[in-house]
Amino acid sequence: MNTANSLPVTVDDDWLAMQSAGSLSPFKQLLLTCQADINPRLREAITSNDHVAGAMLESAKPAALSDDFLTRLNARLDADLPVQSEANGETRDEDARPEWMPAPLADYIRHSGSRLKWRSAGLGVQRARLGRNRRGERLYLLRAKPGLPVPRHSHSGQEWTLVLAGGYKSGSQQFVAGDLHQEDEGCMHELRIDDDGPCISLIVDEGKLKFANPLLKLFQPVLGI
């Protein structure tokens, strides 16, 4: 049985700096916040980055704002708002948060008015949609059965996968609960879910998977992945 790493697999320092600067999309910020909630060592790293960013801000010289600053700021805030969430599901009971669900994700689901509704995506996978923003990013949960092989594929844009329960292998690299797996359109790979239990992951992506198998491409509109 695989156990969580003492030092989690996460994004590199540049992405963590963007988290501290507030320049990541809200969905990606949510993933990193959830990962920090799971692993105290990452939480310490993010807190340290926040302190550095705060010190740099305090020492920076003031600058005049451009005339269209507020217009551009409001446009960016509008682009980050979720435009879709699933409103039907299994429960709205705040006390029924599953053991695998980080508190920041439970807060997001509660405040967004979403409710978990697992739907079959075929191939032994279930998906629960949580939102889509105007940048084209999708936020959802995936639950895959033990031992499932995920066929060779790449991605449309970036995909960030935070493992919440269980684990899987991508090539020779093992990912377990608390790890964040980052891929993009330049990587072709295949996965295998661990045999000791289902794998539940929180995912932010910019588009559907791109399967190497032409047959799977035909079924993709039905599967929705």
JOPEFEN-V835080 format. One record per backbone hydrogen bond with DSSP energy under -1.0 kcal/mol. CO is the residue of the C=O (numbers start at 1). NH is the residue of the N-H. If there is no record, write none. Layout:
co = (CO	CO)
nh = (NH	NH)
//
This chain:
co = (9	12	13	14	15	16	17	18	25	26	27	28	29	30	31	32	33	34	35	39	40	41	42	43	44	45	46	47	48	49	50	51	52	53	54	55	66	68	69	70	71	72	73	74	75	76	86	93	98	102	103	104	105	106	107	108	109	116	119	122	124	125	126	127	128	131	132	133	137	138	139	139	140	141	142	143	144	145	148	150	152	153	154	155	158	159	160	161	162	163	165	167	168	169	170	173	175	176	179	181	183	184	189	191	192	194	199	200	200	201	202	203	204	205	210	213	214	215	219	220	225)
nh = (180	16	17	18	19	20	21	23	29	30	31	32	33	34	35	36	37	38	39	43	44	45	46	47	48	49	50	51	52	53	54	55	56	57	58	59	69	72	73	74	75	76	77	78	79	80	115	96	101	106	107	108	109	110	111	112	114	90	127	125	145	121	143	119	141	139	83	136	133	205	130	131	203	128	201	126	199	148	193	191	212	189	210	157	206	183	204	181	202	178	200	194	175	192	173	170	168	179	163	161	159	187	153	150	169	147	144	164	165	142	162	140	160	138	154	217	218	219	223	224	209)
//
